[in-house]
Amino acid sequence: MLSAFLKSVSHARRDETGATAVEYGIMVALIAVVIIVAVTALGGTVKDTFTQVQCSVSGKTTYSAGASAGQGACP
């Protein structure tokens, strides 16, 4: 009886399938954090670029309505 219990405990210690899932979960969480930081840092710049493209396509020019990023607009 004790031998069977020790054998099953030994087998459970060698089973690492759960560790792989945890590692993938941590990796996905870190990738999500990097994406959130990148979008936050580049959000204003990307918005300004799309505003300039929109104004260029419509034949207008951009002007800066404020000092902070993302405030430009077409007249």
C-alpha positions in Angstrom: 0.0 0.0 0.0 2.7 2.5 1.0 4.7 1.4 -2.1 1.8 2.2 -4.4 1.4 5.7 -2.8 5.1 6.5 -3.1 5.1 5.4 -6.7 2.1 7.7 -7.5 3.7 10.6 -5.7 7.0 10.0 -7.6 5.1 9.9 -10.9 3.3 13.2 -10.0 6.6 14.9 -9.3 7.9 14.0 -12.7 4.8 15.2 -14.6 5.5 18.7 -15.8 2.5 19.4 -18.2 1.1 22.0 -15.8 4.4 23.9 -15.6 4.3 24.3 -19.4 0.9 25.9 -19.3 2.0 28.3 -16.5 5.0 29.3 -18.6 2.9 30.0 -21.6 0.5 32.0 -19.5 3.3 34.2 -18.1 4.6 34.7 -21.6 1.2 35.8 -23.0 0.8 38.2 -20.1 4.2 39.8 -20.7 3.4 40.2 -24.4 0.1 41.9 -23.5 1.9 44.3 -21.2 4.4 45.2 -23.9 1.6 45.8 -26.5 -0.3 48.0 -24.0 2.9 50.0 -23.2 3.7 50.4 -26.9 0.2 51.5 -27.9 0.1 54.0 -25.0 3.5 55.5 -25.9 2.8 55.7 -29.6 -0.9 56.5 -29.6 -0.6 60.2 -30.0 2.0 60.0 -32.7 -0.1 57.5 -34.7 -3.2 59.7 -34.3 -1.2 62.7 -35.6 0.0 60.7 -38.6 -3.5 59.5 -39.5 -4.8 63.1 -39.2 -2.1 64.3 -41.6 -2.9 61.6 -44.0 -6.6 62.3 -43.8 -6.0 66.0 -44.4 -3.7 65.3 -47.3 -6.2 63.0 -49.0 -8.9 65.6 -48.6 -6.6 68.4 -49.9 -6.5 70.4 -46.7 -3.5 71.2 -44.4 -3.2 70.4 -40.8 -2.7 72.8 -37.9 -1.9 72.2 -34.3 -4.9 73.0 -32.1 -3.0 72.4 -28.9 0.4 71.7 -27.4 -0.2 68.0 -26.6 0.0 65.2 -29.1 -3.1 64.1 -30.9 -4.6 67.6 -31.1 -4.0 68.5 -34.8 -7.0 68.8 -37.1 -8.0 70.0 -40.6 -9.4 73.5 -41.0 
